[in-house]
Amino acid sequence: MSETEFPPSNTLPVLIDSDRIRKRVEELGRKISEDYKNQPLVLLVVLKGSFLF
């Protein structure tokens, strides 16, 4: 039985770093808050493996 490497040696390069993702999520959150300020907000997640955060 062979040992599994962790992390795998065939990892992909980072295309979008975590700081850029965090900033964009904050921007989108602010925009959604502004656009739906006085309205109920309903979100429907349709992507496989998605989650609410």
N, C-alpha and C positions, 0 to 999 in steps of 0.2 A: 504494500500500500504506500503510495507516494504522499509526501507531506504537501499540504497546500500552502502556498506563499501568501502572506498577508502584509501589506496590500499586494494585489496581483502585479506582476511586472509589466503587464500589458495595459496599464491605465492610460486613459486619454488625456491630452493636455487640457488645461482649464481655458475655456473660451470666454467665459464671463465670470469675473471674480466675485466673491461674496459681498464685498463692499458695494460694488455696482448694483448687484441684485437688491441689497438692503435699501439703498437709496431710491431705487425705482419703486420698490414696494411701498416705501414711505410716501413718495409722490402720488402713486395711484390711490393710496389710502386717503390722503388729503383731498384729492380730486373727487373721489366717491363721496366723502363726507360733505364737501361743498355742494355737489350736485344733488344729493338726496338729504339735505339738511333737515327739512321738515316733512319728510316722507318715510314711510316704512320701506326698508330695503330687504328684498328677497334675492338670494343668490342661489343659482342652480349650477352645481358642479357636474360637468358632463365628460370630463377626461378620465380615462382609466387610471387609477392610482392617485387621483387628486384628493386633497384634503383641505379643510377650512383652517386657516391660520390667522 
